[in-house]
Amino acid sequence: MNRRHTIALDAMGGDHGPQVVVPAALRFLAHRTAVDLILVGDQARIETQLAGKAAAKLRDRIRVRHTTETVEMDESPAKALRGKKDSSMRVAIDLVKSGEAHACVSAGNTGALMATARFVLKMLPNVDRPAIITAVPSLHGHTHMLDLGANVDCTAAHLMQFAAMGSELVKAVDGVARPKVALLNIGQEEMKGNEQVKKAHELLSRSALNYVGYVEGDGIYLEDVDLVVTDGFVGNVALKSSEGVAKFVRHTLSAQFKRNLFTRLAGLAAMPILNAFRRTMDPRRYNGASLLGLRGIVVKSHGGADEIAFENAIGIAEKEIHCDIPRRIAEQVGRHLGEAPPARDVDDQDQRRATA
Amino acid sequence: MNRRHTIALDAMGGDHGPQVVVPAALRFLAHRTAVDLILVGDQARIETQLAGKAAAKLRDRIRVRHTTETVEMDESPAKALRGKKDSSMRVAIDLVKSGEAHACVSAGNTGALMATARFVLKMLPNVDRPAIITAVPSLHGHTHMLDLGANVDCTAAHLMQFAAMGSELVKAVDGVARPKVALLNIGQEEMKGNEQVKKAHELLSRSALNYVGYVEGDGIYLEDVDLVVTDGFVGNVALKSSEGVAKFVRHTLSAQFKRNLFTRLAGLAAMPILNAFRRTMDPRRYNGASLLGLRGIVVKSHGGADEIAFENAIGIAEKEIHCDIPRRIAEQVGRHLGEAPPARDVDDQDQRRATA
């Protein structure tokens, strides 16, 4: 209990690199006492960001690990994996593999992070592919959803694995005894959906999970479920569409308040309420998606994250260390898959797609 | 020019049947002069709704066509098609086929509407499957998106057909000379996405359409595109997720204003702005999705539509009659598919899925 943990941060990842990652690291350290950080990336650029007063007090809890390469945001995962063995992303993951760090966080290229993490850390038993999971705000507090883009073509057996992993995560981090698991579909009737979804529905219905059936897209935000399971293409589109609507709403609302002097005054009166509303909806509070199914903890931050958002992603990594997520998944997922057919019938092409 | 048009309404469809459809019909007739309506459904229930003063003035522009059956919202499309030849939905479509009506509108079961419309009206040349299209609000006014649930498994060639049809629709109804067509994907880089999407990207890049490349989910609302093309599963999830977020936002915002006396007063001051905001975002203004690719005009209303929303769907049918959409698609789609491989390699199973 209460032993110190270490988290490695890919300081070069994301749209802003050390300019965001280092201040986020300092914020995080100021708020937490039992965690140390390793900042991985260009030493000179990191030290520049560490040159302030605030950093001095926290400096003994920070190590800098110099690397010479950076994975670009639009670089092919295969190229990053083969060609950049001294990238900040790769070395941050290597630190998890070696046990020097208990988790790593990166705002870098998702595909490269997936491929590298899978190659370096390997999969847990009974899991074929990593899946990306995150929490989204909902009428009932929040809902977890996976997969969010790691796997563009999934079989029913993969969806079943995602459900088992996600359920374990929710159990651990939210303390929900029997998380309500739903499958994303285009209707709630049995006959709707594509073949994978219908087969996954059968597998989930026979499983020991607390499966509550199909939800439609709006159910992610409106229905009382703890976990929504879908393939990576659909999950990614659902999440990004939602972000788009939320941005559109914020823009439209603020445009209405700026129309004239009267609306500006009304806006002033309504300011505290609007601010409270913004906090509830703040996407930064939900930044940080975990790569589940690996033999180690890897958290992906949004590429455009600011320091508050990136700090949140570090917090997610810390929580998963405390909950010992990979061990729990290793122990529990096989049990849930007892009644499901083996998913090992995945062909090579599928495997390649997963990391493409 | 200015000749009278007739639209058939499935008065029994949707969650509320004649209670919503008949008042919506009266609203529509009061606002438009050159259109007559045929209300299809249970005569007694329709007449009850027509018994007011408002109806008397408009009564000569309404015909009632009695039917004895109703397609249930959760009925299988195949069962509805084979078993209910005197349903309000079927007869409304039959009226389009016979030429008595120029278009029909239904808030009924989407699958049944699709299957019945396809069986009765048949497909236009060069089009394999109908696709559902609607407009959604965006930073740039609005964007059209298809397919929204008619087809859960699409080939690249189908996506190409959807793009060509959607582009013609946007050209006609919005008067855009060269609509900007985008393909929905999970990243904007060439290597991302599944196989269909990558192939469709190639077909679209070679086509005469004004193809602008990939957009991600948030691009539907934020990017300057006129048409977003995707398969029915993804499109449906994107649309429903967006509806869910919008509802969640409205709920959260109104909860913030109701917290205490002060926030209620602030809410009162902000009321006109919030109302203007609600109008901009009002989903009722966007109710009405067209089934493209058929030899006739069929508009689907949201099942839960109220009379303002259903009136909007009738307006969409009217606009498509004016623009002569099926003829335009028949004339133009073949041209755009000139360079695409024939899509007739669709197997029987695919065909069955499309109406499942």
Interface residues (C-beta under 8 A of the other chain):
Chain A: D74 S76 G111 P137 S138 L139 G149 V152 D153 L184 I186 G187 E189 M191 K192 G193 N194 E195 E216 G217 D218 G219 I220 Y221 L222 T230 G232 F233 V234 N236 V237 A238 L239 K240 S241 S242 E243 G244 V245 A246 K247 F248 V249 H251 T252 L253 Q256 F257 R259 T263 L265 A266 G267 A269 A270 P272 I273 L274 A276 F277 T280 M281 R353 A356
Chain B: D74 S76 G111 P137 S138 L139 G149 V152 D153 L184 I186 G187 E189 M191 K192 G193 N194 E195 E216 G217 D218 G219 I220 Y221 L222 T230 G232 F233 V234 N236 V237 A238 L239 K240 S241 S242 E243 G244 V245 A246 K247 F248 V249 H251 T252 L253 Q256 F257 R259 T263 L265 A266 G267 A269 A270 P272 I273 L274 A276 F277 T280 M281 R353 A356
